[in-house]
Amino acid sequence: MKTTYFLVNFLITFLSVMVGLSFSKLARPTIPAIAHYFGTKGRYEEVNPHLSDDILFVNRSLVAPPSPKCRAIHMVSVIRHGTRYPTTKNVKKIARLFDLVVSQASGSASWLNDIKTWKMWYTEDMDGRLVEKGRDDHRHLAMRLAQSFPTLISEDHLRANRIEFITSSKHRCVDSVKAFQEGLHRLWNVQDMEYKHYVDDSLMRFFDHCEKFVESVEKNKTALKEVERFKSSAVMDTVRRKISSHLQIPYNQITPDMAEAAFFLCSYEFAIKSENSPWCELLDESDAQVLEYKSDLKQYWKRAYGHDINRKSSCPLFNDIFKRLDKAANDRFGKLKKTATIQVGHGETLLPLLSLMSFFKDEKTLTAENFSLQHKRKFRSGQIVPYAANLVFVLYECSDGLRIQLFLNEKPMIFPNMNHSAPLYETVRKHYSKLLNGCEFNNACNMPQANLRNTEL
């Protein structure tokens, strides 16, 4: 009798576990094989895969102070907005691809039937607005940062207005900074406070205010010539021919923009809805590597090392970060003022700043011709600035002086040409002394009047 009783209990327990596992597997999104290559349209979870299992997990060993005797005194963070809808421009690209496939594609593959019956739900008025997943990106990031740095981000500091919130004027950024605060309010069950933030485009959208960047890069048709050359390259041609073959549509109708639209559709459906869309079937890993490189070329030449002004346009933000850290260093002996600065901007905010500070710089310039040599490149935008990417500076008071730690996407990052994860703050200031003393926005961004007539490089 006892044997039967234990056997029944064992079977019930075993089946419960198996059913639980089955539901767990069903609940977890199936990740597209090419998700690693989505670039700036990639999920934050692709950079930190462990968050797929526990969205609030913090690896405390990575965020520990330089030593037990160190005291955190200030944090400055620059954060990209969360997951968003496609821009109007990309919705139009997606619509053209969808119309072409529905009207002309043929074949018996089940995924093709899934594509043809897929409903075009993206509309032009979405225009880059934050989606609910994007709000969650910031709510959860706020909770994790509060767990990582509890002496800097706490309920007491929030109530005492010691945490400052700054944002770009773009709706997706404003909504993100509100979601960040909502995450903190939920964490501490704060119900009697309103959200507060300041809009400062001179810091979060400095590129719009830099005349030299606007004229010589933004409006200059030749500034991104490497991107245009790559679009007509042999490797891009191969991608187009493969898509043409899959859909049985004439090759000349599958333009580089059409190929990119398929890539976008796969990435948006996954990032926004956690779906492995049938559109992903149009591309394999080698295709994704080509399309990722095309995207990285654009970011490299428009926001990073391609043109010197890209980096220098971020001087206002760079100087502001160090002014805040300097102020915290000077104020540490007096009354506690600000403990954290949370700033929400764009991928276009972070990439120039990181480039100005000499991070992710490859020995060889990224060009249309050297794709085959760049498979191990440092500059991969999806690994640097996915949705909700964050760059965090933490200043500590230690027994041997002030020290600073830097984190990108919640992982420690070592300053260029330094071998310490938390160098002395004065050492870092000396390393960047030329920028701190001579990185003036007006000098970098003002255009000589004689050059304003001709904006081509």
Disulfide bonds with the S-S distance in Angstrom:
Cys70-Cys398 2.05
Cys210-Cys445 2.05
Cys266-Cys280 2.00
Cys315-Cys439 1.65
